[in-house]
């Protein structure tokens, strides 16, 4: 598992929508967990992507 693999997975998740939206579609996920993902914004995901891109060739 490399950073490039992780970056690819992040991009695929971004295409699906917000993490809260994705978790709301999954059965059995507690409501507390669904609410906690609201703190993870698309901006933060973009920052992680930028960090990974700066570290990989």
Contact map, one row per residue, 1 for C-alpha under 8 A:
111011000000000000000000000000000000000000000000000000000
111111000000000000000000000000000000000000000000000000000
111111100000000000000000000000000000000000000000000100010
011111110000000000000000000000000000000000000000000100010
111111111000000000000000000000000000000000000000000000000
111111111100000000000000000000000000000000000000000000000
001111111110000000000000000000000000000000000000100100000
000111111111000000000000000000000000000000000000000000000
000011111111100000000000000000000000000000000000000000000
000001111111110000000000000000000000000000001000100000000
000000111111111000000000000000000000000000000000000000000
000000011111111100000000000000000000000000000000000000000
000000001111111111100000000000000000000000000000000000000
000000000111111111000000000000000000000001000000000000000
000000000011111110000000000000000000000000000000000000000
000000000001111111000100000000000000000000000000000000000
000000000000111111101100000000000000000000000000000000000
000000000000110111111100000000000000000011000000000000000
000000000000100011111110000000000000110100000000000000000
000000000000000001111111000000000110110000000000000000000
000000000000000011111111100000000000000000000000000000000
000000000000000111111111110000000000000000000000000000000
000000000000000000111111110010000100000000000000000000000
000000000000000000011111111010000100000000000000000000000
000000000000000000001111111000000000000000000000000000000
000000000000000000000111111110000000000000000000000000000
000000000000000000000001111110000000000000000000000000000
000000000000000000000000011111000000000000000000000000000
000000000000000000000011011111101100000000000000000000000
000000000000000000000000000111111100000000000000000000000
000000000000000000000000000011111110000000000000000000000
000000000000000000000000000001111111000000000000000000000
000000000000000000000000000011111111100000000000000000000
000000000000000000010011000011111111110000000000000000000
000000000000000000010000000000111111110000000000000000000
000000000000000000000000000000011111111100000000000000000
000000000000000000110000000000001111111100000000000000000
000000000000000000110000000000000111111110000000000000000
000000000000000000000000000000000001111110000000000000000
000000000000000000100000000000000001111111011000000000000
000000000000000001000000000000000000011111111000000000000
000000000000010001000000000000000000000111111100000000000
000000000000000000000000000000000000000011111110000000000
000000000000000000000000000000000000000111111111000000000
000000000100000000000000000000000000000111111111100000000
000000000000000000000000000000000000000001111111110000000
000000000000000000000000000000000000000000111111111000000
000000000000000000000000000000000000000000011111111100000
000000100100000000000000000000000000000000001111111110000
000000000000000000000000000000000000000000000111111111000
000000000000000000000000000000000000000000000011111111100
001100100000000000000000000000000000000000000001111111110
000000000000000000000000000000000000000000000000111111111
000000000000000000000000000000000000000000000000011111111
000000000000000000000000000000000000000000000000001111111
001100000000000000000000000000000000000000000000000111111
000000000000000000000000000000000000000000000000000011111
